[in-house]
């Protein structure tokens, strides 16, 4: 388990070194399956829309996804400590 933490930290460090958006897009395409990348992209949009207080049903319709996916995103936001990982996704700096 500790080894995976080290590997995750190494991945984050490598990704943080990428400054060019096209290079980042290529790196993500190489690291993730198309489905995984689509899920990450949708998760970011769900978070942004939830933060704008858009109703979950409207989000599901707008993104052409199930209400269950939006609800899952909402639960994730509620379970994660406020002010931590989602701040970057919402364009906020601390």
Secondary structure, 3 states (H helix, E strand, C coil): CHHHHHHHHHHHHHHHCCCCHHHHHHHHHHHCCHHHHHHHHHHHHHHHHHHCCCCHHHHHHHHCCCHHHHHHHHHHHHHCCCCCCHHHHCCCCC
